């Protein structure tokens, strides 16, 4: 199950893609199966493309990028810009924060608990703060 309580497999997966306002094409459903079949995860487009090819899903990297962005716009994924050119996608769309393990290039959810953000700036007129993402970078201690 995902954070939204959906089980992603077979007809339920196709229905979820359709309910998100997307046509459940063969490629979208196949990529969704790879994304959501094993619980919440963080993945880059390149990693998903490699997994798709390994699973026998014939899809271009451009299609993977397009599909990930479509899933994000539909609320099925959350985008996590980590490095200048590296973007990860999170299947857990609930409000939560992340550790980034430097050297491993891996994201890990920060367990729920007392993360507090204070003194946020006042947004410009006509705008509101939608979400605050906290990314805590970790590395092994220097001896």
C-alpha positions in Angstrom: 0.0 0.0 0.0 1.1 3.5 -0.6 0.7 6.5 1.7 -2.6 7.2 -0.1 -3.9 3.7 0.8 -4.0 2.4 -2.8 -2.8 -1.1 -3.7 -1.1 -0.8 -7.0 -1.5 -3.9 -9.2 -3.5 -5.1 -12.1 -6.9 -3.5 -12.6 -6.6 -1.4 -9.5 -3.4 0.2 -10.9 -5.1 0.9 -14.3 -8.0 2.4 -12.4 -5.8 4.6 -10.3 -4.0 5.9 -13.4 -7.4 6.7 -15.0 -8.7 8.3 -11.8 -5.6 10.6 -11.8 -6.8 11.9 -15.1 -4.4 10.0 -17.3 -5.1 7.5 -20.1 -3.7 4.1 -18.9 -1.5 3.3 -21.8 0.6 0.2 -21.8 3.8 2.1 -21.0 2.2 4.2 -18.2 0.7 1.1 -16.6 4.0 -0.8 -16.9 6.0 2.1 -15.4 3.4 2.5 -12.6 3.7 -1.2 -11.8 7.5 -0.8 -11.5 7.0 2.3 -9.3 4.3 1.2 -7.0 4.4 -2.6 -6.8 6.8 -2.8 -3.8 5.7 0.0 -1.5 7.1 3.5 -1.1 10.4 4.4 -2.7 12.6 7.1 -4.1 13.8 6.7 -7.7 15.4 8.7 -10.5 14.2 8.6 -14.1 17.5 6.9 -15.1 17.0 4.2 -12.4 13.4 3.6 -13.5 14.4 3.4 -17.1 17.0 0.8 -16.3 14.5 -1.2 -14.3 12.0 -1.0 -17.1 14.5 -2.3 -19.7 15.5 -5.1 -17.3 11.8 -6.0 -16.9 11.4 -6.1 -20.7 9.4 -2.9 -21.0 10.5 -1.2 -24.2 10.5 2.5 -23.3 12.7 5.4 -24.0 14.3 7.6 -21.3 12.3 10.5 -22.6 9.0 8.6 -22.2 10.1 7.7 -18.6 10.8 11.4 -17.9 7.5 12.4 -19.4 5.5 9.8 -17.5 7.2 10.7 -14.2 6.3 14.3 -14.7 2.7 13.4 -15.7 2.4 11.2 -12.6 3.7 14.1 -10.5 1.3 16.6 -12.0 -1.5 14.1 -11.3 -0.6 13.8 -7.6 0.7 10.2 -7.8 4.3 11.2 -7.2 6.3 13.9 -5.4 9.3 15.4 -7.0 12.5 15.8 -5.0 15.2 18.0 -6.5 18.4 16.8 -4.7 21.4 17.8 -6.8 21.7 20.4 -9.5 20.9 18.0 -12.2 19.6 15.0 -10.2 15.9 14.7 -9.5 14.2 11.9 -7.5 10.6 11.0 -7.5 8.9 9.8 -4.3 5.9 7.4 -4.3 5.0 8.7 -0.8 3.1 11.9 -1.5 2.4 12.7 2.2 4.1 15.6 3.9 7.5 14.2 5.1 11.2 15.1 5.0 14.3 13.2 3.9 17.9 12.3 4.7 20.2 12.2 1.7 23.1 9.8 2.1 26.0 11.4 0.3 28.3 9.0 -1.4 25.4 6.6 -1.9 23.1 9.1 -3.6 20.2 7.6 -1.7 17.2 9.2 -0.1 15.7 7.9 3.2 12.5 9.2 4.8 13.0 11.0 8.1 10.9 9.2 10.7 7.9 11.2 11.8 8.8 13.3 14.8 9.6 16.8 15.9 10.9 18.6 12.9 10.2 22.2 13.3 10.7 25.1 10.8 10.5 28.5 12.3 10.7 32.1 11.0 9.6 31.3 7.5 9.5 34.4 5.3 6.2 36.0 4.5 5.2 35.0 1.0 4.6 37.7 -1.6 1.1 39.1 -1.9 -1.3 36.7 -3.4 0.8 33.7 -2.6 0.8 31.1 0.1 3.3 28.5 1.3 2.2 25.2 -0.1 4.9 22.9 1.4 8.3 23.1 3.0 10.8 20.3 2.1 13.6 19.5 4.5 16.6 17.6 3.1 19.3 16.7 5.6 22.5 15.6 4.0 24.4 12.8 5.8 27.9 11.4 5.4 30.1 9.1 7.5 31.9 10.8 10.4 35.4 11.9 9.7 37.9 10.1 11.9 
